[in-house]
Amino acid sequence: MLIPLVITGLVVGSMLKSESHRISKKKLAGAAVLSGLLNGGQAYLIYLLTPLPTSTFFQTTAAATLRRTSELDFTISSILAGILIVLVIAGIAMLHARSREGAEEEESVDLTAEK
């Protein structure tokens, strides 16, 4: 789950660099899809490299839980999680930037009204 967080950081950083604190829909969708695919690839590799548990002691570990899910389900859920992480965090960042712009506009209107 580290890959979607890194990509989200890049997206939010590019939003902060721009004057309007906005990002194009194409750029956001591309970042979300890239994040999902990379996260799915990482999940697939983790699934393949996780050894099978050999004794009953390890049946309660994360490796045993991982092996009880199917490979396809695990990969698809990882892709969706990677996409949603970017979209949700970028959406929250955009809402926060808009609310700060609105608060700054209210302050400027109040200052001019007092004069």
Secondary structure as the mmCIF struct_conf table of DSSP 4:
data_model
#
loop_
_struct_conf.conf_type_id
_struct_conf.id
_struct_conf.beg_label_comp_id
_struct_conf.beg_label_asym_id
_struct_conf.beg_label_seq_id
_struct_conf.end_label_comp_id
_struct_conf.end_label_asym_id
_struct_conf.end_label_seq_id
HELX_RH_AL_P HELX_RH_AL_P1 LEU A 2 LYS A 17
BEND BEND1 SER A 18 SER A 18
TURN_TY1_P TURN_TY1_P1 GLU A 19 SER A 20
HELX_RH_AL_P HELX_RH_AL_P2 LYS A 25 LEU A 49
BEND BEND2 THR A 50 THR A 50
HELX_LH_PP_P HELX_LH_PP_P1 PRO A 51 PRO A 53
BEND BEND3 SER A 55 SER A 55
HELX_RH_3T_P HELX_RH_3T_P1 THR A 56 THR A 60
BEND BEND4 THR A 61 THR A 61
HELX_RH_AL_P HELX_RH_AL_P3 ALA A 62 ARG A 68
BEND BEND5 THR A 69 THR A 69
HELX_RH_AL_P HELX_RH_AL_P4 GLU A 71 GLU A 114
#
